[in-house]
Amino acid sequence: MQENILDFDLFLREKEKKTIPVRILGEIYEIEAAIPALVPLKMARAERLRGQERNTEYTRLVFEAADALFGEAQLDRFAGRLTAEDLVQLMQLCFERINGKEQAEGEELSDEQSRTSLPGRTGKK
């Protein structure tokens, strides 16, 4: 009977792991080149919230997403030197890189990029 089992664990073990280097405050961090499933799931749930609750939930979501991408230990090393807005921008840029929208080496953020936010939330103007 067990020969008919779908072994998704085998698929996950054989899946190629790609990483993206991210320089933050002079240090290079490696993040997986995939957005953890937890992130869009939580974003979809946060979209159902309204008013102040949504803002609180969204902020919590950004921090959870950062933990998922960087891991708590790495995030703790640099997060104390960033503002909450910096962290949102960092996450936006990481998502763009993961999704294949590359920024040229040393290229500065455009004004439009600096006003945008994470997927699932409208940018501030």
Beta strands, then each sheet from edge to edge (+ up, - down):
strand 1: 19-24
strand 2: 27-32
sheet 1: 1+ 2-
end
